[in-house]
């Protein structure tokens, strides 16, 4: 099993478990920061690049879907999304 599939299954388990569980919710919310930190024991540059690429694709799909419903996108980044409604 590849590292990505292990990572995906861990996150799916945490996400399912996070409903009503503050610890699991905290793990899901802080995972990206921990995963990207070069001081983390889990840090792997190639895995990090793969996850970032998938995030860009998903973000692009989100922006495309917003455009199809005639939403004006004022500003869009991974950190902030400003829409004109």
PDB file of N, CA, C and O in Angstrom:
ATOM      1  N   UNK A   1       0.856  -1.180   0.000  1.00  0.00           N
ATOM      2  CA  UNK A   1       0.000   0.000   0.000  1.00  0.00           C
ATOM      3  C   UNK A   1       0.895   1.233   0.000  1.00  0.00           C
ATOM      4  O   UNK A   1       1.832   1.324   0.793  1.00  0.00           O
ATOM      5  N   UNK A   2       0.609   2.176  -0.884  1.00  0.00           N
ATOM      6  CA  UNK A   2       1.448   3.366  -0.984  1.00  0.00           C
ATOM      7  C   UNK A   2       1.203   4.308   0.197  1.00  0.00           C
ATOM      8  O   UNK A   2       0.191   4.211   0.891  1.00  0.00           O
ATOM      9  N   UNK A   3       2.143   5.207   0.400  1.00  0.00           N
ATOM     10  CA  UNK A   3       2.037   6.162   1.506  1.00  0.00           C
ATOM     11  C   UNK A   3       0.802   7.046   1.352  1.00  0.00           C
ATOM     12  O   UNK A   3       0.158   7.407   2.337  1.00  0.00           O
ATOM     13  N   UNK A   4       0.482   7.390   0.105  1.00  0.00           N
ATOM     14  CA  UNK A   4      -0.694   8.230  -0.127  1.00  0.00           C
ATOM     15  C   UNK A   4      -1.974   7.516   0.297  1.00  0.00           C
ATOM     16  O   UNK A   4      -2.848   8.134   0.904  1.00  0.00           O
ATOM     17  N   UNK A   5      -2.098   6.244  -0.008  1.00  0.00           N
ATOM     18  CA  UNK A   5      -3.298   5.493   0.372  1.00  0.00           C
ATOM     19  C   UNK A   5      -3.409   5.350   1.888  1.00  0.00           C
ATOM     20  O   UNK A   5      -4.511   5.392   2.435  1.00  0.00           O
ATOM     21  N   UNK A   6      -2.294   5.183   2.559  1.00  0.00           N
ATOM     22  CA  UNK A   6      -2.305   5.121   4.028  1.00  0.00           C
ATOM     23  C   UNK A   6      -2.754   6.456   4.595  1.00  0.00           C
ATOM     24  O   UNK A   6      -3.590   6.513   5.497  1.00  0.00           O
ATOM     25  N   UNK A   7      -2.194   7.525   4.058  1.00  0.00           N
ATOM     26  CA  UNK A   7      -2.552   8.877   4.485  1.00  0.00           C
ATOM     27  C   UNK A   7      -4.043   9.141   4.257  1.00  0.00           C
ATOM     28  O   UNK A   7      -4.719   9.696   5.124  1.00  0.00           O
ATOM     29  N   UNK A   8      -4.541   8.748   3.111  1.00  0.00           N
ATOM     30  CA  UNK A   8      -5.951   8.940   2.773  1.00  0.00           C
ATOM     31  C   UNK A   8      -6.852   8.167   3.731  1.00  0.00           C
ATOM     32  O   UNK A   8      -7.867   8.697   4.185  1.00  0.00           O
ATOM     33  N   UNK A   9      -6.497   6.932   4.042  1.00  0.00           N
ATOM     34  CA  UNK A   9      -7.336   6.140   4.938  1.00  0.00           C
ATOM     35  C   UNK A   9      -7.330   6.705   6.362  1.00  0.00           C
ATOM     36  O   UNK A   9      -8.350   6.668   7.051  1.00  0.00           O
ATOM     37  N   UNK A  10      -6.191   7.223   6.798  1.00  0.00           N
ATOM     38  CA  UNK A  10      -6.125   7.850   8.123  1.00  0.00           C
ATOM     39  C   UNK A  10      -7.040   9.059   8.185  1.00  0.00           C
ATOM     40  O   UNK A  10      -7.801   9.222   9.138  1.00  0.00           O
ATOM     41  N   UNK A  11      -6.965   9.910   7.164  1.00  0.00           N
ATOM     42  CA  UNK A  11      -7.800  11.110   7.143  1.00  0.00           C
ATOM     43  C   UNK A  11      -9.282  10.769   7.041  1.00  0.00           C
ATOM     44  O   UNK A  11     -10.109  11.431   7.668  1.00  0.00           O
ATOM     45  N   UNK A  12      -9.628   9.757   6.271  1.00  0.00           N
ATOM     46  CA  UNK A  12     -11.026   9.345   6.185  1.00  0.00           C
ATOM     47  C   UNK A  12     -11.535   8.858   7.539  1.00  0.00           C
ATOM     48  O   UNK A  12     -12.654   9.178   7.940  1.00  0.00           O
ATOM     49  N   UNK A  13     -10.709   8.086   8.238  1.00  0.00           N
ATOM     50  CA  UNK A  13     -11.097   7.603   9.561  1.00  0.00           C
ATOM     51  C   UNK A  13     -11.286   8.768  10.527  1.00  0.00           C
ATOM     52  O   UNK A  13     -12.271   8.808  11.264  1.00  0.00           O
ATOM     53  N   UNK A  14     -10.348   9.718  10.530  1.00  0.00           N
ATOM     54  CA  UNK A  14     -10.455  10.877  11.416  1.00  0.00           C
ATOM     55  C   UNK A  14     -11.683  11.715  11.072  1.00  0.00           C
ATOM     56  O   UNK A  14     -12.383  12.187  11.968  1.00  0.00           O
ATOM     57  N   UNK A  15     -11.949  11.901   9.782  1.00  0.00           N
ATOM     58  CA  UNK A  15     -13.099  12.709   9.371  1.00  0.00           C
ATOM     59  C   UNK A  15     -14.405  12.056   9.808  1.00  0.00           C
ATOM     60  O   UNK A  15     -15.310  12.741  10.285  1.00  0.00           O
ATOM     61  N   UNK A  16     -14.511  10.750   9.652  1.00  0.00           N
ATOM     62  CA  UNK A  16     -15.721  10.041  10.085  1.00  0.00           C
ATOM     63  C   UNK A  16     -15.859  10.090  11.601  1.00  0.00           C
ATOM     64  O   UNK A  16     -16.968  10.192  12.127  1.00  0.00           O
ATOM     65  N   UNK A  17     -14.740  10.019  12.294  1.00  0.00           N
ATOM     66  CA  UNK A  17     -14.734   9.997  13.750  1.00  0.00           C
ATOM     67  C   UNK A  17     -14.902  11.393  14.346  1.00  0.00           C
ATOM     68  O   UNK A  17     -15.204  11.528  15.532  1.00  0.00           O
ATOM     69  N   UNK A  18     -14.708  12.434  13.528  1.00  0.00           N
ATOM     70  CA  UNK A  18     -14.683  13.790  14.062  1.00  0.00           C
ATOM     71  C   UNK A  18     -16.058  14.319  14.436  1.00  0.00           C
ATOM     72  O   UNK A  18     -16.152  15.323  15.141  1.00  0.00           O
ATOM     73  N   UNK A  19     -17.123  13.674  13.987  1.00  0.00           N
ATOM     74  CA  UNK A  19     -18.467  14.121  14.334  1.00  0.00           C
ATOM     75  C   UNK A  19     -18.691  13.892  15.828  1.00  0.00           C
ATOM     76  O   UNK A  19     -18.820  12.758  16.289  1.00  0.00           O
ATOM     77  N   UNK A  20     -18.733  14.982  16.559  1.00  0.00           N
ATOM     78  CA  UNK A  20     -18.953  14.902  17.999  1.00  0.00           C
ATOM     79  C   UNK A  20     -17.717  14.605  18.820  1.00  0.00           C
ATOM     80  O   UNK A  20     -17.815  14.494  20.042  1.00  0.00           O
ATOM     81  N   UNK A  21     -16.551  14.471  18.194  1.00  0.00           N
ATOM     82  CA  UNK A  21     -15.311  14.184  18.919  1.00  0.00           C
ATOM     83  C   UNK A  21     -14.334  15.328  18.690  1.00  0.00           C
ATOM     84  O   UNK A  21     -13.821  15.499  17.584  1.00  0.00           O
ATOM     85  N   UNK A  22     -14.079  16.106  19.730  1.00  0.00           N
ATOM     86  CA  UNK A  22     -13.229  17.282  19.605  1.00  0.00           C
ATOM     87  C   UNK A  22     -11.782  16.943  19.253  1.00  0.00           C
ATOM     88  O   UNK A  22     -11.134  17.689  18.519  1.00  0.00           O
ATOM     89  N   UNK A  23     -11.272  15.830  19.765  1.00  0.00           N
ATOM     90  CA  UNK A  23      -9.887  15.447  19.491  1.00  0.00           C
ATOM     91  C   UNK A  23      -9.721  15.076  18.015  1.00  0.00           C
ATOM     92  O   UNK A  23      -8.772  15.519  17.367  1.00  0.00           O
ATOM     93  N   UNK A  24     -10.626  14.279  17.492  1.00  0.00           N
ATOM     94  CA  UNK A  24     -10.557  13.890  16.078  1.00  0.00           C
ATOM     95  C   UNK A  24     -10.730  15.110  15.183  1.00  0.00           C
ATOM     96  O   UNK A  24     -10.054  15.224  14.161  1.00  0.00           O
ATOM     97  N   UNK A  25     -11.619  16.017  15.549  1.00  0.00           N
ATOM     98  CA  UNK A  25     -11.819  17.242  14.773  1.00  0.00           C
ATOM     99  C   UNK A  25     -10.544  18.084  14.763  1.00  0.00           C
ATOM    100  O   UNK A  25     -10.166  18.630  13.727  1.00  0.00           O
ATOM    101  N   UNK A  26      -9.892  18.188  15.901  1.00  0.00           N
ATOM    102  CA  UNK A  26      -8.629  18.930  15.990  1.00  0.00           C
ATOM    103  C   UNK A  26      -7.550  18.292  15.116  1.00  0.00           C
ATOM    104  O   UNK A  26      -6.779  19.003  14.471  1.00  0.00           O
ATOM    105  N   UNK A  27      -7.488  16.971  15.087  1.00  0.00           N
ATOM    106  CA  UNK A  27      -6.526  16.276  14.234  1.00  0.00           C
ATOM    107  C   UNK A  27      -6.765  16.587  12.760  1.00  0.00           C
ATOM    108  O   UNK A  27      -5.822  16.851  12.015  1.00  0.00           O
ATOM    109  N   UNK A  28      -8.015  16.555  12.349  1.00  0.00           N
ATOM    110  CA  UNK A  28      -8.344  16.840  10.949  1.00  0.00           C
ATOM    111  C   UNK A  28      -7.998  18.287  10.609  1.00  0.00           C
ATOM    112  O   UNK A  28      -7.424  18.552   9.553  1.00  0.00           O
ATOM    113  N   UNK A  29      -8.337  19.218  11.486  1.00  0.00           N
ATOM    114  CA  UNK A  29      -8.117  20.638  11.217  1.00  0.00           C
ATOM    115  C   UNK A  29      -6.638  21.017  11.198  1.00  0.00           C
ATOM    116  O   UNK A  29      -6.249  21.924  10.461  1.00  0.00           O
ATOM    117  N   UNK A  30      -5.814  20.348  11.986  1.00  0.00           N
ATOM    118  CA  UNK A  30      -4.395  20.693  12.067  1.00  0.00           C
ATOM    119  C   UNK A  30      -3.500  19.779  11.252  1.00  0.00           C
ATOM    120  O   UNK A  30      -2.279  19.933  11.268  1.00  0.00           O
ATOM    121  N   UNK A  31      -4.089  18.836  10.545  1.00  0.00           N
ATOM    122  CA  UNK A  31      -3.300  17.874   9.798  1.00  0.00           C
ATOM    123  C   UNK A  31      -2.414  18.531   8.743  1.00  0.00           C
ATOM    124  O   UNK A  31      -1.235  18.197   8.627  1.00  0.00           O
ATOM    125  N   UNK A  32      -2.967  19.449   7.989  1.00  0.00           N
ATOM    126  CA  UNK A  32      -2.206  20.059   6.890  1.00  0.00           C
ATOM    127  C   UNK A  32      -0.963  20.775   7.410  1.00  0.00           C
ATOM    128  O   UNK A  32       0.110  20.652   6.819  1.00  0.00           O
ATOM    129  N   UNK A  33      -1.090  21.506   8.487  1.00  0.00           N
ATOM    130  CA  UNK A  33       0.057  22.211   9.061  1.00  0.00           C
ATOM    131  C   UNK A  33       1.124  21.219   9.530  1.00  0.00           C
ATOM    132  O   UNK A  33       2.316  21.440   9.319  1.00  0.00           O
ATOM    133  N   UNK A  34       0.700  20.147  10.155  1.00  0.00           N
ATOM    134  CA  UNK A  34       1.631  19.133  10.650  1.00  0.00           C
ATOM    135  C   UNK A  34       2.282  18.395   9.485  1.00  0.00           C
ATOM    136  O   UNK A  34       3.482  18.121   9.506  1.00  0.00           O
ATOM    137  N   UNK A  35       1.487  18.078   8.477  1.00  0.00           N
ATOM    138  CA  UNK A  35       1.961  17.336   7.316  1.00  0.00           C
ATOM    139  C   UNK A  35       3.009  18.123   6.521  1.00  0.00           C
ATOM    140  O   UNK A  35       3.962  17.532   6.012  1.00  0.00           O
ATOM    141  N   UNK A  36       2.848  19.446   6.405  1.00  0.00           N
ATOM    142  CA  UNK A  36       3.752  20.280   5.615  1.00  0.00           C
ATOM    143  C   UNK A  36       5.020  20.694   6.365  1.00  0.00           C
ATOM    144  O   UNK A  36       5.975  21.165   5.748  1.00  0.00           O
ATOM    145  N   UNK A  37       5.037  20.526   7.658  1.00  0.00           N
ATOM    146  CA  UNK A  37       6.189  20.938   8.458  1.00  0.00           C
ATOM    147  C   UNK A  37       7.382  20.018   8.205  1.00  0.00           C
ATOM    148  O   UNK A  37       7.279  18.798   8.340  1.00  0.00           O
ATOM    149  N   UNK A  38       8.510  20.615   7.839  1.00  0.00           N
ATOM    150  CA  UNK A  38       9.710  19.806   7.568  1.00  0.00           C
ATOM    151  C   UNK A  38      10.274  19.174   8.842  1.00  0.00           C
ATOM    152  O   UNK A  38      11.096  18.261   8.761  1.00  0.00           O
ATOM    153  N   UNK A  39       9.847  19.643  10.015  1.00  0.00           N
ATOM    154  CA  UNK A  39      10.314  19.033  11.266  1.00  0.00           C
ATOM    155  C   UNK A  39       9.433  17.850  11.682  1.00  0.00           C
ATOM    156  O   UNK A  39       9.742  17.159  12.653  1.00  0.00           O
ATOM    157  N   UNK A  40       8.346  17.618  10.958  1.00  0.00           N
ATOM    158  CA  UNK A  40       7.459  16.500  11.250  1.00  0.00           C
ATOM    159  C   UNK A  40       8.114  15.185  10.851  1.00  0.00           C
ATOM    160  O   UNK A  40       8.828  15.117   9.850  1.00  0.00           O
ATOM    161  N   UNK A  41       7.871  14.152  11.628  1.00  0.00           N
ATOM    162  CA  UNK A  41       8.413  12.840  11.288  1.00  0.00           C
ATOM    163  C   UNK A  41       7.745  12.250  10.049  1.00  0.00           C
ATOM    164  O   UNK A  41       8.293  11.352   9.411  1.00  0.00           O
ATOM    165  N   UNK A  42       6.565  12.755   9.713  1.00  0.00           N
ATOM    166  CA  UNK A  42       5.836  12.279   8.540  1.00  0.00           C
ATOM    167  C   UNK A  42       6.263  12.992   7.260  1.00  0.00           C
ATOM    168  O   UNK A  42       5.866  12.581   6.170  1.00  0.00           O
ATOM    169  N   UNK A  43       7.055  14.039   7.370  1.00  0.00           N
ATOM    170  CA  UNK A  43       7.380  14.875   6.217  1.00  0.00           C
ATOM    171  C   UNK A  43       8.067  14.080   5.104  1.00  0.00           C
ATOM    172  O   UNK A  43       9.068  13.398   5.325  1.00  0.00           O
ATOM    173  N   UNK A  44       7.501  14.190   3.913  1.00  0.00           N
ATOM    174  CA  UNK A  44       8.050  13.567   2.716  1.00  0.00           C
ATOM    175  C   UNK A  44       7.817  14.552   1.567  1.00  0.00           C
ATOM    176  O   UNK A  44       6.668  14.796   1.198  1.00  0.00           O
ATOM    177  N   UNK A  45       8.878  15.120   0.996  1.00  0.00           N
ATOM    178  CA  UNK A  45       8.708  16.149  -0.033  1.00  0.00           C
ATOM    179  C   UNK A  45       7.877  15.692  -1.235  1.00  0.00           C
ATOM    180  O   UNK A  45       7.072  16.464  -1.755  1.00  0.00           O
ATOM    181  N   UNK A  46       8.060  14.468  -1.673  1.00  0.00           N
ATOM    182  CA  UNK A  46       7.302  14.006  -2.838  1.00  0.00           C
ATOM    183  C   UNK A  46       5.817  13.809  -2.502  1.00  0.00           C
ATOM    184  O   UNK A  46       4.949  14.125  -3.315  1.00  0.00           O
ATOM    185  N   UNK A  47       5.537  13.300  -1.332  1.00  0.00           N
ATOM    186  CA  UNK A  47       4.146  13.140  -0.901  1.00  0.00           C
ATOM    187  C   UNK A  47       3.502  14.510  -0.705  1.00  0.00           C
ATOM    188  O   UNK A  47       2.336  14.714  -1.044  1.00  0.00           O
ATOM    189  N   UNK A  48       4.261  15.427  -0.162  1.00  0.00           N
ATOM    190  CA  UNK A  48       3.787  16.790   0.033  1.00  0.00           C
ATOM    191  C   UNK A  48       3.440  17.431  -1.311  1.00  0.00           C
ATOM    192  O   UNK A  48       2.405  18.086  -1.435  1.00  0.00           O
ATOM    193  N   UNK A  49       4.291  17.248  -2.310  1.00  0.00           N
ATOM    194  CA  UNK A  49       4.045  17.805  -3.643  1.00  0.00           C
ATOM    195  C   UNK A  49       2.799  17.172  -4.265  1.00  0.00           C
ATOM    196  O   UNK A  49       2.023  17.860  -4.928  1.00  0.00           O
ATOM    197  N   UNK A  50       2.605  15.893  -4.062  1.00  0.00           N
ATOM    198  CA  UNK A  50       1.433  15.209  -4.600  1.00  0.00           C
ATOM    199  C   UNK A  50       0.151  15.732  -3.965  1.00  0.00           C
ATOM    200  O   UNK A  50      -0.832  15.984  -4.662  1.00  0.00           O
ATOM    201  N   UNK A  51       0.157  15.892  -2.663  1.00  0.00           N
ATOM    202  CA  UNK A  51      -1.021  16.408  -1.965  1.00  0.00           C
ATOM    203  C   UNK A  51      -1.300  17.841  -2.399  1.00  0.00           C
ATOM    204  O   UNK A  51      -2.457  18.215  -2.590  1.00  0.00           O
ATOM    205  N   UNK A  52      -0.265  18.636  -2.555  1.00  0.00           N
ATOM    206  CA  UNK A  52      -0.446  20.029  -2.993  1.00  0.00           C
ATOM    207  C   UNK A  52      -1.040  20.072  -4.402  1.00  0.00           C
ATOM    208  O   UNK A  52      -1.908  20.899  -4.683  1.00  0.00           O
ATOM    209  N   UNK A  53      -0.587  19.203  -5.271  1.00  0.00           N
ATOM    210  CA  UNK A  53      -1.121  19.135  -6.630  1.00  0.00           C
ATOM    211  C   UNK A  53      -2.605  18.765  -6.615  1.00  0.00           C
ATOM    212  O   UNK A  53      -3.394  19.340  -7.364  1.00  0.00           O
ATOM    213  N   UNK A  54      -2.980  17.820  -5.775  1.00  0.00           N
ATOM    214  CA  UNK A  54      -4.385  17.441  -5.650  1.00  0.00           C
ATOM    215  C   UNK A  54      -5.226  18.580  -5.078  1.00  0.00           C
ATOM    216  O   UNK A  54      -6.374  18.775  -5.475  1.00  0.00           O
ATOM    217  N   UNK A  55      -4.647  19.324  -4.148  1.00  0.00           N
ATOM    218  CA  UNK A  55      -5.350  20.477  -3.594  1.00  0.00           C
ATOM    219  C   UNK A  55      -5.597  21.534  -4.665  1.00  0.00           C
ATOM    220  O   UNK A  55      -6.669  22.137  -4.709  1.00  0.00           O
ATOM    221  N   UNK A  56      -4.606  21.761  -5.529  1.00  0.00           N
ATOM    222  CA  UNK A  56      -4.772  22.730  -6.610  1.00  0.00           C
ATOM    223  C   UNK A  56      -5.869  22.297  -7.575  1.00  0.00           C
ATOM    224  O   UNK A  56      -6.669  23.125  -8.013  1.00  0.00           O
ATOM    225  N   UNK A  57      -5.916  21.017  -7.907  1.00  0.00           N
ATOM    226  CA  UNK A  57      -6.959  20.511  -8.800  1.00  0.00           C
ATOM    227  C   UNK A  57      -8.343  20.684  -8.178  1.00  0.00           C
ATOM    228  O   UNK A  57      -9.280  21.119  -8.848  1.00  0.00           O
ATOM    229  N   UNK A  58      -8.469  20.345  -6.900  1.00  0.00           N
ATOM    230  CA  UNK A  58      -9.745  20.477  -6.216  1.00  0.00           C
ATOM    231  C   UNK A  58     -10.164  21.937  -6.122  1.00  0.00           C
ATOM    232  O   UNK A  58     -11.341  22.255  -6.293  1.00  0.00           O
ATOM    233  N   UNK A  59      -9.222  22.819  -5.854  1.00  0.00           N
ATOM    234  CA  UNK A  59      -9.511  24.251  -5.774  1.00  0.00           C
ATOM    235  C   UNK A  59      -9.971  24.779  -7.130  1.00  0.00           C
ATOM    236  O   UNK A  59     -10.897  25.586  -7.208  1.00  0.00           O
ATOM    237  N   UNK A  60      -9.327  24.326  -8.183  1.00  0.00           N
ATOM    238  CA  UNK A  60      -9.717  24.713  -9.537  1.00  0.00           C
ATOM    239  C   UNK A  60     -11.135  24.245  -9.854  1.00  0.00           C
ATOM    240  O   UNK A  60     -11.911  24.986 -10.458  1.00  0.00           O
ATOM    241  N   UNK A  61     -11.476  23.024  -9.453  1.00  0.00           N
ATOM    242  CA  UNK A  61     -12.840  22.512  -9.651  1.00  0.00           C
ATOM    243  C   UNK A  61     -13.868  23.337  -8.875  1.00  0.00           C
ATOM    244  O   UNK A  61     -14.965  23.593  -9.371  1.00  0.00           O
ATOM    245  N   UNK A  62     -13.514  23.749  -7.668  1.00  0.00           N
ATOM    246  CA  UNK A  62     -14.405  24.580  -6.864  1.00  0.00           C
ATOM    247  C   UNK A  62     -14.659  25.906  -7.572  1.00  0.00           C
ATOM    248  O   UNK A  62     -15.803  26.350  -7.672  1.00  0.00           O
ATOM    249  N   UNK A  63     -13.595  26.539  -8.063  1.00  0.00           N
ATOM    250  CA  UNK A  63     -13.749  27.822  -8.749  1.00  0.00           C
ATOM    251  C   UNK A  63     -14.569  27.665 -10.029  1.00  0.00           C
ATOM    252  O   UNK A  63     -15.372  28.537 -10.361  1.00  0.00           O
ATOM    253  N   UNK A  64     -14.375  26.574 -10.739  1.00  0.00           N
ATOM    254  CA  UNK A  64     -15.152  26.311 -11.949  1.00  0.00           C
ATOM    255  C   UNK A  64     -16.623  26.135 -11.620  1.00  0.00           C
ATOM    256  O   UNK A  64     -17.486  26.668 -12.318  1.00  0.00           O
ATOM    257  N   UNK A  65     -16.914  25.394 -10.567  1.00  0.00           N
ATOM    258  CA  UNK A  65     -18.306  25.207 -10.161  1.00  0.00           C
ATOM    259  C   UNK A  65     -18.946  26.522  -9.731  1.00  0.00           C
ATOM    260  O   UNK A  65     -20.115  26.770 -10.028  1.00  0.00           O
ATOM    261  N   UNK A  66     -18.199  27.355  -9.043  1.00  0.00           N
ATOM    262  CA  UNK A  66     -18.730  28.659  -8.641  1.00  0.00           C
ATOM    263  C   UNK A  66     -19.002  29.531  -9.860  1.00  0.00           C
ATOM    264  O   UNK A  66     -19.986  30.271  -9.882  1.00  0.00           O
ATOM    265  N   UNK A  67     -18.153  29.455 -10.863  1.00  0.00           N
ATOM    266  CA  UNK A  67     -18.352  30.238 -12.083  1.00  0.00           C
ATOM    267  C   UNK A  67     -19.580  29.772 -12.858  1.00  0.00           C
ATOM    268  O   UNK A  67     -20.248  30.582 -13.500  1.00  0.00           O
ATOM    269  N   UNK A  68     -19.882  28.480 -12.805  1.00  0.00           N
ATOM    270  CA  UNK A  68     -21.042  27.970 -13.546  1.00  0.00           C
ATOM    271  C   UNK A  68     -22.369  28.420 -12.941  1.00  0.00           C
ATOM    272  O   UNK A  68     -23.395  28.409 -13.620  1.00  0.00           O
ATOM    273  N   UNK A  69     -22.354  28.809 -11.681  1.00  0.00           N
ATOM    274  CA  UNK A  69     -23.586  29.310 -11.067  1.00  0.00           C
ATOM    275  C   UNK A  69     -23.595  30.839 -11.023  1.00  0.00           C
ATOM    276  O   UNK A  69     -24.299  31.451 -10.219  1.00  0.00           O
ATOM    277  N   UNK A  70     -22.794  31.440 -11.909  1.00  0.00           N
ATOM    278  CA  UNK A  70     -22.750  32.901 -12.084  1.00  0.00           C
ATOM    279  C   UNK A  70     -22.353  33.661 -10.828  1.00  0.00           C
ATOM    280  O   UNK A  70     -22.910  34.719 -10.537  1.00  0.00           O
ATOM    281  N   UNK A  71     -21.414  33.139 -10.102  1.00  0.00           N
ATOM    282  CA  UNK A  71     -20.862  33.823  -8.938  1.00  0.00           C
ATOM    283  C   UNK A  71     -19.612  34.569  -9.374  1.00  0.00           C
ATOM    284  O   UNK A  71     -18.753  34.004 -10.051  1.00  0.00           O
ATOM    285  N   UNK A  72     -19.507  35.824  -8.993  1.00  0.00           N
ATOM    286  CA  UNK A  72     -18.322  36.611  -9.317  1.00  0.00           C
ATOM    287  C   UNK A  72     -17.267  36.369  -8.255  1.00  0.00           C
ATOM    288  O   UNK A  72     -17.500  36.612  -7.071  1.00  0.00           O
ATOM    289  N   UNK A  73     -16.113  35.894  -8.677  1.00  0.00           N
ATOM    290  CA  UNK A  73     -15.015  35.631  -7.757  1.00  0.00           C
ATOM    291  C   UNK A  73     -14.140  36.871  -7.708  1.00  0.00           C
ATOM    292  O   UNK A  73     -13.497  37.220  -8.699  1.00  0.00           O
ATOM    293  N   UNK A  74     -14.110  37.541  -6.558  1.00  0.00           N
ATOM    294  CA  UNK A  74     -13.320  38.754  -6.383  1.00  0.00           C
ATOM    295  C   UNK A  74     -11.872  38.384  -6.118  1.00  0.00           C
ATOM    296  O   UNK A  74     -10.961  38.961  -6.713  1.00  0.00           O
ATOM    297  N   UNK A  75     -11.656  37.428  -5.231  1.00  0.00           N
ATOM    298  CA  UNK A  75     -10.306  36.989  -4.873  1.00  0.00           C
ATOM    299  C   UNK A  75     -10.376  35.527  -4.470  1.00  0.00           C
ATOM    300  O   UNK A  75     -11.315  35.097  -3.800  1.00  0.00           O
ATOM    301  N   UNK A  76      -9.360  34.763  -4.893  1.00  0.00           N
ATOM    302  CA  UNK A  76      -9.354  33.345  -4.542  1.00  0.00           C
ATOM    303  C   UNK A  76      -7.934  32.874  -4.284  1.00  0.00           C
ATOM    304  O   UNK A  76      -7.045  33.053  -5.117  1.00  0.00           O
ATOM    305  N   UNK A  77      -7.734  32.274  -3.129  1.00  0.00           N
ATOM    306  CA  UNK A  77      -6.464  31.624  -2.790  1.00  0.00           C
ATOM    307  C   UNK A  77      -6.802  30.459  -1.865  1.00  0.00           C
ATOM    308  O   UNK A  77      -7.955  30.274  -1.474  1.00  0.00           O
ATOM    309  N   UNK A  78      -5.789  29.683  -1.524  1.00  0.00           N
ATOM    310  CA  UNK A  78      -6.043  28.574  -0.596  1.00  0.00           C
ATOM    311  C   UNK A  78      -6.490  29.087   0.779  1.00  0.00           C
ATOM    312  O   UNK A  78      -7.153  28.365   1.524  1.00  0.00           O
ATOM    313  N   UNK A  79      -6.137  30.307   1.109  1.00  0.00           N
ATOM    314  CA  UNK A  79      -6.409  30.838   2.440  1.00  0.00           C
ATOM    315  C   UNK A  79      -7.683  31.662   2.511  1.00  0.00           C
ATOM    316  O   UNK A  79      -8.280  31.807   3.578  1.00  0.00           O
ATOM    317  N   UNK A  80      -8.100  32.204   1.362  1.00  0.00           N
ATOM    318  CA  UNK A  80      -9.246  33.105   1.388  1.00  0.00           C
ATOM    319  C   UNK A  80      -9.992  33.044   0.052  1.00  0.00           C
ATOM    320  O   UNK A  80      -9.390  32.926  -1.016  1.00  0.00           O
ATOM    321  N   UNK A  81     -11.299  33.126   0.147  1.00  0.00           N
ATOM    322  CA  UNK A  81     -12.144  33.144  -1.032  1.00  0.00           C
ATOM    323  C   UNK A  81     -13.169  34.247  -0.838  1.00  0.00           C
ATOM    324  O   UNK A  81     -13.979  34.192   0.087  1.00  0.00           O
ATOM    325  N   UNK A  82     -13.134  35.257  -1.714  1.00  0.00           N
ATOM    326  CA  UNK A  82     -14.064  36.382  -1.613  1.00  0.00           C
ATOM    327  C   UNK A  82     -14.953  36.353  -2.854  1.00  0.00           C
ATOM    328  O   UNK A  82     -14.474  36.385  -3.987  1.00  0.00           O
ATOM    329  N   UNK A  83     -16.266  36.291  -2.604  1.00  0.00           N
ATOM    330  CA  UNK A  83     -17.247  36.217  -3.678  1.00  0.00           C
ATOM    331  C   UNK A  83     -18.145  37.432  -3.653  1.00  0.00           C
ATOM    332  O   UNK A  83     -18.410  38.004  -2.596  1.00  0.00           O
ATOM    333  N   UNK A  84     -18.610  37.820  -4.821  1.00  0.00           N
ATOM    334  CA  UNK A  84     -19.588  38.904  -4.935  1.00  0.00           C
ATOM    335  C   UNK A  84     -20.933  38.259  -5.238  1.00  0.00           C
ATOM    336  O   UNK A  84     -21.102  37.612  -6.271  1.00  0.00           O
ATOM    337  N   UNK A  85     -21.881  38.439  -4.337  1.00  0.00           N
ATOM    338  CA  UNK A  85     -23.196  37.832  -4.532  1.00  0.00           C
ATOM    339  C   UNK A  85     -24.247  38.871  -4.811  1.00  0.00           C
ATOM    340  O   UNK A  85     -25.415  38.533  -5.000  1.00  0.00           O
TER     341      UNK A  85
END
